[in-house]
Structure formats: structure tokens, C-alpha cells
Amino acid sequence: MEYIIKSNSNAYKYALISVFLWSTVATAFKYSLKYLSPEELVLYSSISSLLVLFIVLVIEKKLNLVLTHIKNNSVLILILGAINPFLYYLVLFRAYDLLPAQEAQAINYTWALMLAFLSVPLLKQKLTLSDIVAGIVCYFGVLIISTKGDPFGLNFSNLEGVSFALISTILWALYWIFNTKSKSDPVVGLFCNFLFALPLILTYYLLTQDIVVPKTNGLLGAIYVGLFEMGITFLFWLKAMQSSENTSKIANLIFISPFLSLIFIYFIIGEKIYMSTLFGLLAIIIGLFIQQYKSSK
């Protein structure tokens, strides 16, 4: 009994650390993009994440697993790396570059719903009534946010930015669907994805950008994104899932993140938080809760 209590306590501790850190990344994205292009931010943050994952593998003595994983899964690694970090973060950072942080981060939270929809054709899962209801509620929330409270007028504040944000949810959902085929250690798999993606990211950067020395503020922001969006936070969340006796209760804590994120966006970035964002975000969370309740049953 004492072991279970201690295990659950550790799970909540790791999960809350993850939620806190993930709540800061929308602010970090927007801050970094004041000094870097989306392509630069993808490059420098991916390098930072690759380095921190390498250090973790050295500490955990798992480097020997990397070559085995690459040898057995090179095509899958290339597909996963092309999606995440290359395409996903390139599209996501473009969305943050065009939209207020509050809008981009709220829309991005609908990826879990997109995962359910794409699982129908790709994983042969069935679409339930709960999925349909959740979809209506969530995407009505997206409509409220992207039209700044005028969903029936369909006057989008920035249609291109909204499109990039929605495309990012498709890419992130596809990443997790393809990731179901990977049987490797999660940290080893993630490191290999970043390793294979780096040449793609660097090539794209060289083809689209002039080589310039990044500004210090932008570089520090990219390092923060690499550490706490792409790297360390994932490990804390993984530990939370592994330590918990009830993963669904731990998973529910993630719903705190978007609201906590708005506080950082307001005080650090200085964005005025619109009532339409709050109502739209609430609709998205309700929709995701409907979907998760169905899944847990």
C-alpha cells in the first residue's frame, strides 16, 4: 500500500512538472520567433533536443541500443523524423509566426481529436458517436477562436495561420499513428528521429535562408524550446505514465496546460487574452473530455 501511494505521488510530481513546462512553450515559441525565422527555430531547437537526448542516453547507458534500432527500423525512423521534428515544427512555428500565441496553442490542442479521426482509415478503428460529438464541439471552439467570437460570420482573423495550425494537428496525429509501429525504447526512438531529421532540416534551411549568426535572445529561446518542448519534458511525462497506477487520471492533468499557458502569454508576451479565446478553448477542452471519457470506458 505504501509503495502504491509513493508511486502515485511520484507520478503526479512528474506529470505536474511536465504540465508546467509544456505550459511555457507557447510563450517560448512566440518570444523566439521575434528573433528567428520558423526555419531557424526548427534547426536550433532540434540540435538542442538532439544533444540533450544524447546526454540522457549516455547517462542511462542506452547508446548501444541506437545502432540496433537504426539497423532494424531505418525506413520507419526516416518517416517519423520527417514528420517530427521536421514538418511538424516547421508548420507549427509558421502558425505561431502568423497567429497570436493564444490562438495557435488552442487550435493545436485538437490534435488528439484528429488522431481519433485518422485512426479510422489508418488503424481500422471505428468512429463512435462520442467522436463525432467531440469533433463538432472542438471545431466549433476552433471557429470561435479563429473568428474572434464571430463563428457564423466566418471572418477569419488570419486564415493562413489557422490553416497551418490545423495542418500541424494532422502531422502530429500521423506521427503518433506511425509511431505505433515502433517497438523501441521511447528515448532511443526519439533520439533516432531527431538524428535522421537533422540533415533534412539543415538542407531545407540552407535552401530557404541566408546563413546568419542568430541573435542571442533567439538562440536562447531555441535552446529552451529544444530542452522543454522536444526533450526533457517528454521524459518527465514518460516517467509519470510509467509510475502511475491510473494513467487516465494522470492524463487528465494535461487539461490544465492550455489555461496555465494563457497566464504566461499574458504576462510575458503581453498579449491581450480575448474572451473568444477563453470560450473557444473551453469548448475544445469539453470536446476532448467527451472523447477521452469514451476512450477510458
Residue, then its C-alpha position, 0 to 999 in steps of 0.5 A: m500500500e505504501y509503495i502504491i501511494k509513493s508511486n502515485s505521488n511520484a507520478y503526479k510530481y512528474a506529470l505536474i512538472s511536465v504540465f508546467l513546462w509544456s505550459t511555457v512553450a507557447t510563450a517560448f515559441k512566440y518570444s523566439l520567433k521575434y528573433l528567428s525565422p520558423e526555419e531557424l527555430v526548427l534547426y536550433s531547437s532540434i540540435s538542442s533536443l538532439l544533444v540533450l537526448f544524447i546526454v540522457l542516453v549516455i547517462e542511462k547507458k542506452l547508446n548501444l541500443v541506437l545502432t540496433h534500432i537504426k539497423n532494424n527500423s531505418v525506413l520507419i525512423l526516416i518517416l517519423g523524423a520527417i514528420n517530427p521534428f521536421l514538418y511538424y515544427l516547421v508548420l507549427f512555428r509558421a502558425y505561431d509566426l502568423l497567429p497570436a500565441q493564444e490562438a495557435q496553442a488552442i487550435n493545436y490542442t485538437w490534435a488528439l481529436m484528429l488522431a481519433f479521426l485518422s485512426v479510422p482509415l489508418l488503424k481500422q478503428k471505428l468512429t463512435l458517436s462520442d467522436i463525432v460529438a467531440g469533433i463538432v464541439c472542438y471545431f466549433g471552439v476552433l471557429i470561435i477562436s479563429t473568428k474572434g467570437d464571430p463563428f457564423g460570420l466566418n471572418f477569419s482573423n488570419l486564415e493562413g495561420v489557422s490553416f497551418a495550425l490545423i495542418s500541424t494537428i494532422l502531422w502530429a496525429l500521423y506521427w503518433i499513428f506511425n509511431t505505433k509501429s515502433k517497438s523501441d525504447p521511447v528515448v532511443g526512438l526519439f533520439c533516432n528521429f531527431l538524428f535522421a531529421l537533422p540533415l533534412i532540416l539543415t538542407y531545407y534551411l540552407l535552401t530557404q535562408d541566408i546563413v546568419v549568426p542568430k541573435t542571442n535572445g533567439l538562440l536562447g529561446a531555441i535552446y529552451v524550446g529544444l530542452f522543454e518542448m522536444g526533450i526533457t519534458f517528454l521524459f518527465w511525462l514518460k516517467a509519470m505514465q510509467s509510475s502511475e497506477n491510473t494513467s487516465k487520471i494522470a492524463n487528465l492533468i494535461f487539461i490544465s496546460p492550455f489555461l496555465s499557458l494563457i497566464f504566461i502569454y499574458f504576462i510575458i508576451g503581453e498579449k491581450i487574452y480575448m474572451s473568444t479565446l477563453f470560450g473557444l478553448l473551453a469548448i475544445i477542452i469539453g470536446l476532448f473530455i467527451q472523447q477521452y471519457k469514451s476512450s477510458k470506458 
